[in-house]
Amino acid sequence: MNKKTNINVADILFQNKVVLIFLVLCVGATIASKQPLTFVVPELFTRIARNSFIVLSLIIPVIAGMGLNFGIVIGAMAAQIAIFLTTYWGLTGIGGFAATALLTTPIAAFFGFLVGKLFNYMKGNEMIGGLVLGYFADGLYQLLFLFIFGGVIKMNNSTLMIPTGIGVKNTIDLKDTVKYALDTVPMLTIAEAAFYLCLIVLACSTAFKLVKKQEVKWKSLAVKAAAAVIIYGLTFIGPVERFLSADRLLLLSAVELSCLAVVLRQAYGFAKWKLQSRNGEAEQGPEGFCIQKAAAWVALAALVYGLTYVPGLYKVLIAVRLPVMTYLCIGALCCFNNILMKTRLGQNMRTVGQSRTVANAAGLDVDKTRIIAMIFSTVLAGWGQLIFLQNVGTLSTYGAHTQVGQFAIAALLVGGASVQKATNRQAILGIVLFHTLFIVSPLAGKELFGDAVIGEYFRVFVSYGVIAMALAMHAWKKAPSAEASPVGKMNDKVERKGKAA
């Protein structure tokens, strides 16, 4: 038993070697930088808000078997085209941001369609193709911004255009347009929008069932509507309204609310189980309510809440203010990725990713599925770039998109993802580790060697190093099965026959 346990532990450590190495590097660099956590943690949460969306956009192509999408830089270009146009038109605030996102969507979807079509002609080489395609697209992008805007399409705006009137300035200030547009949406506005959205969803769902002559559970519908009204009514209470009027949430408050939510969730489960027990319908165990598991969750919530009274941790928690709407968008994308994988389209993507031969034999349209995955990724990358730009507040016209792909892919790999597998958890973990190293490595380099530039070189080396290591491991694993194995050759023949049929 001990030997088996040791083997399992060794396997787990080996499988998570990249994560563990970066964890050690982050801890060591943080200590060497001599910076307090009250500086490192707030900066880290700012970077998480900026970069999470675009890193999460990489997951769908990985699941669909297209590897690491270096082509997300094209989605970033689509976002920058849209944000330049809406800035030129003078759109501001959250309305301007929404208009920019709407304009980004068709541009990015069209680009994603073209990229997907191209990748279908280079199956197995999508990553190198995406990397080269990004450089090619950058040339077209610069032609658009340096000559077409102003030269072909006349634009009269001295703030955006260079003095000759042909070409866009190197830097565009977004202060008076969409800077912090998403970050500063008040929680009260979010609650109001959520209430009306809930009512619309319930009404549309009921109408759909009535049209389809399906059974409508009016009692359940009434309970849901009443719950939405009661929760929305709480926002009119003075202290609650004042709390929700802010656009940022203290990390301390977020932790406290999370602990309360865990306790209420377990209490609801317990009450529901007791009610079902009276009717003889209750199930206890893995598929039903488990008292031991619920008690463990409550104990964990109590422990986390108790830790908030530790003075050092308390100082860190009150130093971080979270942009609520931005983090809700990140959470929504995580939910979207999970829900998508439970749909028929998601299962098709997973099947195509595991084996194109099996997918063809099952009658799936492999090429179409891959194109849809690339469209999703490109559009999400465009939205992620908008979130990044509104938080930064400036658009570096010719440089903001150049390293989007490399840094996002490096962050995903650092979290333990691979060319064949990626999850939300790995993406978020990778962002935390990668950007912690980004924050502290220049400061650690300055403390250790007297020069912050050494730290800059180190983090750039790390970002490209993990990508190179992942690609090398992928090629090493793929070579025996794809080239030397007779089964691999037979699968290629079957796939070609499937396409011909």
N, C-alpha and C positions, 0 to 999 in steps of 0.2 A: 504493500500500500504506500509506504514511504517512497519507494523507488518510483512508483507511478506518479505520485504527487510531485516529486522533484522533476520528473520529465515534463509534466504539464506546466510547471512553473518556468522551466527552462524554455519550453516552446513559446509560452506567452511573452517572456522577456525578449526572445529572438524576434518574434513577429512584430513587437513594438519597439524595436531597437532604435529606429529613427526618432520616434517620439521621446524616448528616454534620453537619447543623446542631446536633443535640443532642450529638454527639460533641465539637464545638468548645465548646459551652456547658458541658459537663461538665468538660472539661479546664480551661477558663478559670475556672469557678467553683471548682474544686478548688484551683487555684493562688491565686485571690483569697482563699479561706477560710483559707489558711496552716495547714491541718491536715495532719499527717503521714499517709502512706498506711497506717501501722499503726493509725490510727483509722478511716479511711474504708473500707478494704477489709473488715475484720471486720464493720463495721456493714452494709456492702453485702451480704455473704454471709448475714447474718441476715435481711435483708429479702428476699433471693432465696428463702430457705427458706420464709418466711411467705407470700409472694404468688404464687409461680410456679404453683402448682396451679390457683388460681382464674383466672389469666390464660389458662392453657392450656385451660381449660374453654370459652373463647370460640371456639375454632377450628372445632369441628364445625358450629355454625350458619352460620358464614361460608362454609364449603365447601358447605353445603346451600342457599345462596342467600338466607339470612334476614338477612344483614348482621350488624351488631354487636349482640350480645344484651344490651341494657340490662336485660332481665328477669332477669339472674343475681342481682340483689338479692333476688329471691323465693327462690332457692336458699339464699342466705345467711340469710334469715328462717327457712327450714325447719331449717337447722342450729342456729340460736339457740333455736328452740322445743325441739329435741331435747336440746340441752345443758342447758337449764334443767330439763327433766324428769329427766334422769339425775343432775343435781346435787341435785335435790330428793329423789330416791330414794337418794342417797348412794353412787353408783357411782364408783369411783376407779381410778387407774392406767391401764395399757394396756388392761385389760379394760373399764374404764368408757369409755375412748375408743372401743374397738371397738363396744361396745353403743350408744354415741351415734351412730356412723357407720351402724350397722344401722338405728337408729330414724330417722335422717335420710333414708335411702334411699327408703322408701315415701312419706314426706311430700313430699320433693322431687320424686319421680316423679309423684305426683298433681298437684302444682302445675305441673310441666312439661307434663303432658298438657293441663291446662286452658289454659296459655299457648299451647301449640301449636295447640289448637283455635281459640283466639281469633285467632292470627296467620294462620290459614288464611282468615279472613274479611277480613283487611286486607293481602293480598299487595301487596308494594311499599312498604308503610308500617310494616313491622315495628319499625323502630328508634324512631320517634316513639311507636308504640303501646306498645313495651316501656318507654319512659321514663315515659309517663303511667301505665301499669299499675303500675310500681314505686311511684309516689306513692299510688295507690289501695290497693295491697296494704299499704303502710306504715300507712295508716289502720286497716285491719283488724287488723294486727299490734299496734298500740297499744291497740285495743279489747280484744284478747285479754290483753295483759299488764297493762293498767291496770284492767280491770273483771272479765273472765271468770275470770282466775286470782285466786282469793280471794273474788270476789263471787258467781259462779255455781258454780265448782269450788272447794270449800273446801280451803284449804291452810294448815296450821299449821306455819310455820317462820319464826321471827323473824329468821333470818340472811338469808333471801331475800325475805321479804314486808315491806312498809312497816308501821309500827306499828298502823295501823287494821286490818290483816289483809286489805285489799282492794287488789290491785295489787302489782307486783313492784318491788323497789328499783332505783334507777338504775344501780347498779354491783354486780356479783356477782364475788366473788373466787374464782378457780378453783384457788388454791394447794393446797388439800387434796383436790382431785378429779382433774382431768385436766391440770393445768399441767405442761408438758414431758413429757406421757405418751408421745408419739410420739418426741420428740427424744431421750429418754434410754433408748431400747431398746438394750441392749448388742449389739455386733457378733456376739458368741458366740451369743446367742439367735437373731439373724438367720440365722447360718450353720446352726444346728441346724434351724430351721424350713425353710430352703431345702433341706436334705438330705431331710427327710421329705416335703416337697412334691414333690421330684424323684422319689422312689420311688413316691409315689402316682400321679403323672402317668404314669410308665412302666408301672405295674401297670394303670391304667385304660385306657391306650392298647393294651396287649397284650390285655386282656380284650375290648375293643371289636373288635379285629381278629379274635380267635378266634370271637366271636359272629357277626360278619359273614362268617366263613370267608375272611378275607383272609390273604395271606402275612405271616408274622411273621419278621423277620430276627433270629433268636436271637443270632447272633454280635454284631451291632451292639447289640442290647439288653444283652447281657452286658458289652460294653465300656463302655457308658454307665453301667450300674449299678456296675461296678467303679470307674470314674472318680469317681462320686459318693461311694462308700465311702472311696476313698483320700483325696479332698479333705477329707471330714468327719473322717477319721482324723488328718489333720494338725492339727486343732484341739485334739487331746489332747497335743500336744507343748508342753512348758512355756512357752518364749518366745512361741510362737504363741498359746497360750491366754491368756497375760497381755496380749498386744497386743489380742486380740479382746474381752477383758473390758471394755474401755472403750466408752462409748456415743458418744464424739465422735472424729473422725479429724482429725489435723492436716492442713492443706492441703498442707504439705510432703510428708507421707506419701502423700496422695492423688496428688500429681504424680508421685512416685517409682513408686508402684504402677501408674499409668497408663502411664508410660514402659516399665516392665517388661512390662506386658500387650501393648503394641504390638510390642515386640521378640519376645516369645514367639509372638504371632499370626503375624508374618511368618516366624519360624523354622518354625512348624507348616506354613504354606503352602508353604514351600520344600521341607521334608521330604516332604510329600504329593506335590508336583510331581515330585520326583526319583524317588519310588517309582512314580508313574504312568509316568514316562519309561521305566523299565525294562520296563514292560508294554506300552509303545507307546500309552498312553491319554492322555498329557499334552497339554494345550493351553497355549500361551503367547501372550500378547497381551491385548486388551481383555476377552475372555471367559474367559481362563485366568489362570494365575499369571504375573505380570510382574516379572522380576528388577529392572528399573530402578525400578519403582514401589515394590517392597518395600525396595530400598536407600534410596530417598528417605524412606520412613516411618521406617526405622531411624535414618537421619541426623538427621531431625527430632526423634525421641525422644532421641537423644544430645545434641542442641543444647539441648533443653528441660531435660534433666537437668543439663547443664553450667551453665545459667543459675541453677540453685538454689544454686550456690556464690557467686553475687554477693552481697556483704554486705547491701546495701539490700533486695534481693529476698528474701533469706533471712529477714530480720527480719519482713517482711510474711507470708511463708509460715508461720512458726511462731506468728504472732499469730492465725491463723484456725483455729478448731476447728469442723468440720462435723458437724451432727447426721445421722448416717448413714442412719437409717431414713427421715427426712423427705426427704432427697435421693434415696433409692431410690424413694420414692413418686412424686416428680416425674419421675424417669427412667422409671418404669413407665407413667406417663400419656403421656409422649412416645412410648414404644413402642406403647401402645394406639392413639394417634392415627394412627401410621404403619400399624399392622397393620389397623386398621379400614378405612382407605382402600384396602386391597388385597382386602377382602372384597366380596361381592356387594352387601351393604348400603351399604358405603362408596362403591362405584362408582355405586350408585343416587343417593346423596346428591350426589355430584359431578355427575351428569347433571342432576339437578333444579336444582342451583345454576347450572349453565351455561345451561340453557334449559328452562323448564317446558313449553314447547310440544313440544320434542323428546322430553322425558320422557313426556308424555301420548301422543304418537304411538307411542312404544316400548312402551306398555302398562304403564308404571309408575304406582303409586298415589302421586301427588305429595303429597297431603295427609297420608297415613300416614307417608311418608318424612320430611316436615317435622316432624311430631309426634314421631317417634322421635328426630330430631336435637335437638329442644328438650328432651325428657326427659333425654337424655344430658347436655346442657349444664347443666341445672338440678341434676341429681344431683351432677355433678362440681363445680359451684360450691358446693353444700352441703358436700361433703367438703373443698373448699379453704378454706371459712370455718372449719371445725373445726380444720384445720391452723393457720390464722392465730390462732385464739383460744387453742389450747393453747400456742402459742409466746408470745403476749402475756401470758397468765395471768389476765386479767380480761375479763369480759363487760360491755361498756357496753350495757345492755339496750336503750336507745332510740336509740343512736347508732352502734353498731358496723357496721351494715349500710348506712347511708345513702349512703356514697360508694364502696361496693364497686364498683359498675358503672362509675362515671366513671373511677376510678383504674385499674382493670383494663383498660378499653378504651383509655385514654390510653397506658398502657404498651405495649399491643399495637400501636397505631398508630405510636408512636415507633420501634419496631423495624422499620418499613418495611411493615407489613401495610396492607391496605386493606379497604374494605367488601366487595370481591369475592374477596380472596385473603389467606390467613393460613397460616403454617407454624410448627412448633415453634421453628425457628431464629429467626424474627422475634419470637416471643413472648419467648424467653429474652433476646435482644439488647435488646428494648424494656424488659424489667424491669431489666436492668443499667443502661441509660442513664437511664431515668426515675427510678429510685430513687437513683442516684448524684447526680442533680440535687436530689432531695428531701433527701439528707443534707447536701450542701454549700451549697445556696443560702441558707439562713438564716444560716449562718456567714459566707458571702461578703458577704451584705447587711450584716451587723454590721461586718465589716472595712472595707467600702467606704463605707457610709453611716452607720455608728454605730447601726444599728437592725436587729435580726434580723427584725422584723416585715415589713420590706420584702422580704426573701428569702422569707418565707412567702407574701406576696401574689403574688410572682413565680411560685412553683411552682404555686400554685392557678390563676393565669392561664394557665400553660403547659398544665396538665392539661385545662382546658376549651378552650383555644385549639386544641390539636391535634385534639380531637374536632370542633370547629366547622369546622376546615379540611378534615378528612376528609369530613364530611357535605356540605360545599359542593362539593368536588371530585367527589363521587359524583353529586350532583344535576346538576352541570355536564356530566358525561360521559353521564349517563343521558338528559337532556332531549332531545337531537336524535334519538336512536334510538327512544325510547319514544313521543314525542309527535308529532314532525314527520315521522318516516320512515314512508312507506307500508308498508314491510316490517314495522315495529313494529306498525302497526294490523292488518295481515294476521295476524301471529302471535297477537295478542290474539283475533281471531276464530277462528283455528284452535284455540286453547286452550279457548275457550268451547264450540266444537263437540265437542272431545274429551271435555269434562266431560259434555256432554249425552248423548253416545254411551255 
